[in-house]
């Protein structure tokens, strides 16, 4: 997160410096008096644009891509996956009794549960604890 803030700050600083530099160069060209015998460019030839806005846009796109890559990397998910796995319900087997009723064996929080399910309710029919090694008693 701190890296993203630094990149965004650098991009904004580059844009601000570019804007300040453009404001300083424009008034200097307009201050020459018309009485000087100088050959002047026509209005059709405009001053070439700066690369700074394009570079700033590329930097912002690169920072967004790096942030998206970091969010999808396996290292960002490892902490969430281990805690979610402990809370996850694991279906061991299922058996339909009628079109509206079924029996399911599930493992959850170190226990094996036998659940009877109908269209209107779920009932715990049986439960047993698993030993710490994960083997069934």
C-alpha positions in Angstrom: 0.0 0.0 0.0 2.9 2.4 0.8 4.5 1.6 -2.5 1.3 2.5 -4.3 1.1 5.8 -2.5 4.7 6.6 -3.4 4.1 5.9 -7.1 0.9 7.9 -7.2 2.6 10.8 -5.4 5.5 10.7 -7.8 3.1 10.8 -10.8 1.2 13.7 -9.4 4.4 15.6 -8.7 5.5 15.0 -12.3 2.2 16.4 -13.6 2.4 19.4 -11.3 6.0 20.2 -12.4 5.0 19.9 -16.0 2.1 22.3 -15.6 4.3 24.8 -13.7 7.0 24.6 -16.5 4.4 25.1 -19.2 3.1 28.3 -17.5 6.6 29.7 -17.2 7.6 29.3 -20.9 4.4 30.7 -22.5 4.5 34.3 -21.1 8.2 34.7 -22.1 7.4 34.3 -25.8 4.5 36.7 -25.7 6.5 39.5 -24.1 8.5 40.5 -27.2 7.3 43.8 -28.7 5.9 43.8 -32.2 8.3 46.7 -33.2 11.3 44.4 -33.2 12.3 43.2 -36.7 12.0 39.5 -36.1 10.8 36.8 -38.3 7.8 35.3 -36.6 6.2 31.9 -37.0 2.7 31.7 -38.2 -0.1 30.8 -35.8 -0.7 27.5 -37.6 2.6 26.2 -36.3 1.9 25.3 -32.7 4.4 24.6 -30.0 5.1 20.9 -29.8 3.5 19.2 -26.8 5.4 17.8 -24.0 5.8 14.1 -23.2 5.1 14.6 -19.5 1.3 14.0 -19.7 1.9 10.8 -21.7 4.5 9.6 -19.3 2.3 10.4 -16.3 -0.6 8.4 -17.9 1.7 5.5 -18.5 3.0 5.6 -15.0 -0.5 5.6 -13.6 -1.5 2.7 -15.8 1.6 0.8 -14.8 0.9 1.5 -11.1 -2.6 0.2 -11.5 -1.4 -2.9 -13.3 1.2 -3.6 -10.6 -1.4 -3.2 -7.9 -3.8 -5.6 -9.7 -0.9 -8.1 -10.1 0.0 -7.8 -6.5 -3.6 -8.3 -5.3 -3.9 -11.5 -7.4 -0.5 -13.0 -6.4 -0.5 -16.1 -4.3 1.5 -14.4 -1.5 -1.4 -12.0 -0.9 -3.9 -14.8 -0.5 -2.0 -17.1 1.8 -3.2 -15.5 5.0 -6.8 -15.5 4.0 -6.8 -19.1 2.6 -5.5 -20.7 5.8 -8.1 -19.1 8.1 -10.9 -19.7 5.5 -9.9 -23.4 5.2 -10.4 -23.9 9.0 -13.9 -22.6 8.7 -14.8 -24.4 5.5 -17.5 -27.1 5.4 -16.2 -30.2 3.6 -18.9 -32.5 2.2 -17.9 -36.1 2.6 -20.9 -37.7 1.0 -24.6 -37.3 0.2 -27.5 -39.6 -0.4 -30.9 -38.6 -1.7 -33.8 -40.4 0.2 -36.7 -38.8 -1.7 -37.0 -36.0 -4.2 -37.4 -33.6 -1.2 -35.1 -35.2 1.5 -31.5 -36.2 1.6 -28.7 -37.1 4.1 -25.3 -35.5 4.0 -22.1 -36.3 5.8 -20.0 -33.2 6.4 -16.8 -32.3 8.2 -16.7 -28.9 10.0 -14.5 -27.6 12.8 -12.9 -30.9 13.7 -16.3 -32.8 13.8 -18.1 -35.1 11.4 -21.8 -34.3 11.2 -24.6 -36.3 9.7 -27.3 -33.9 8.5 -30.8 -34.8 7.3 -32.2 -32.1 4.9 -35.7 -31.5 3.7 -37.2 -28.6 1.8 -38.0 -26.8 5.1 -35.4 -27.8 7.6 -32.0 -29.3 8.4 -31.5 -31.6 11.3 -28.3 -32.9 12.9 -28.8 -36.6 13.1 -25.4 -37.5 14.5 -22.0 -36.0 15.3 -18.6 -37.3 16.3 -15.3 -35.6 17.0 -12.2 -36.2 15.0 -8.8 -36.7 16.7 -6.1 -34.0 16.2 -4.3 -36.0 13.6 -7.4 -35.9 11.3 -8.1 -39.7 11.6 -11.6 -40.8 12.4 -12.2 -42.3 15.8 
